[in-house]
Amino acid sequence: MKKTLILASLLVFAASTTVFAQEAAVPTQKPQPKCECKRPPKGPDFAKRNAEFEQRLKLTDEQKAQAKELRQKSFEQMKPIFEKIKEKRAEIETVKLSRMAVQAQN
């Protein structure tokens, strides 16, 4: 009976440590799903890769002009939102700096 209780307590202890170890583990980032689509180019060779991208899409000059117009229109619509985001980030930064100053005084 004594051996059974000791064995049972060891099993419970071993099981509990694995459960706590799993809870304390740092969550890893989920891998991004691989997209089979090719995204528009960004970076230093933008003009070259953009031309290749447009060639793959096989757009006419009219379609390219429409796409450019749509991008410009969307940018103009988003401009106020970008400005608000910049203001909020500046506010966050000032709050952080003020909290750091208060902590440094203490």
N, C-alpha and C positions, 0 to 999 in steps of 0.2 A: 504494500500500500504506500509506504514511504517513497519507494522508488518511482511509483506512478505519479505521485504528487510533485516530486522533484522534476521529473521529465515533463509533466504538464506545465509547470511554472517556467521551465526553460523554453518550451515552445511558445508560450505566451510572451515571454520577454523577447525572444528572437523576432516574433511576428510584430510586436509593438515597435521595435527599433527600426524595422524596415518601413513601417507606416510613417513614423516620424521623420525618417530620413527622406522619404519621398515628399513629405509636406515641406520640409525645410529646403529642398533643392531649389536652386534658382531657375525660374522658368526660362526655357530657351525660346528663341524666336522661331516662329513657325516658318518653315521654308515656303518661299513664294512659289505659287504654282507656275510652272513653265508655260509661257504663252507662245503659241506657234506663230502668232502674228508678228510682223516686224514693225517696230514703232518708228515714228519720225526721228530723224537724226538730231543729235545735240552735240555740242563740243566744238573743237577747233576746226575741223574739216566740214563745217556745217554746209557750206555751199555745194561742195562736191557730193556729200551724202544726201543732201536734199534733192539734188538733181537725179541721183540714182533712185531715190524714193518715188519721185514723181514719174520717172520712167517705168518703174514697176507698176504704178497705178494706171499708167497709160492714159493720162488726162489730156484733154484738148486744151488749147490756149484759153478758150472761153471758160472751161471748167477751172483752170488754174486761176483766172481772174476772179471768178465767183468765190473760190475758196479763199483767196487773199482778202476779198471784200468782207466775207463772213468773219474771218479772223480779226480784221480791223474793227468791225462792228462789235464783236464780242469783247475785244480788248477795251473798247470805249465804255461798254456797259459794265465791265468788271473794274474799271479804274477807281470808282468811288469805294468799292469794297476793299481793294488793295490799300487805299489810303487809310481806311478805318483799321485795317489789320496793322499797318505800320504804326498808327497812333496807339493802338492797344499794346503792341509790343514795347513801344517807348514807355507807356505807363507801367507795364510789368517791370521793365528794367529799372525805372525810378523807384518803384516800391521795393525791389530787391536791394538796390543800393541803400535806400533809407533804412531797411531792416539790418543790413550789414553794419551801417554806421551806428545804429542803436546797440547792436551786439558788441561792437568794438569799444563802445563807451563803458559797457558794464564790466 
